[in-house]
Amino acid sequence: MLKFAGYDAVFFKGISPKPVYLTIIDGKAELKDAANLWGKDTFETQDILEAELGKGVEVACIGPPVKSYP
């Protein structure tokens, strides 16, 4: 999906003093505050970002593992 947004790669330099996430919308890249996502699992993160950015948004994220059920 990154390629479809017009990018071959994304490089980050430095360390953010707080949690952030990257959005690329209409060719504009922006870092946004991710304090509300901190500690969430990947499913919760996807749901929150879809609510904020709209259904169909593509999300690549990492997070704590979801508990497995027997």
C-alpha positions, 0 to 999 in steps of 0.5 A: 500500500505504501507503493500505491501512496507513491512511496518506495520506502520510509525512513525515520531519523531520531527519536520521538519524545512521545508515541507517534504514528505516520499518516500518508494522505493525498501524498502528504506525510504527517506524524500524529500523536499516538498516546491513545494507541499506546499499549493497545493490541493490533486489533484495537489499534486498527479499530481506533485508526479506522474510527479516526481516519475512516473505514478502508484505511490501511494500517501496519502496526505492532503491539502486544500479543493478543491472548490466545484462547484454548 
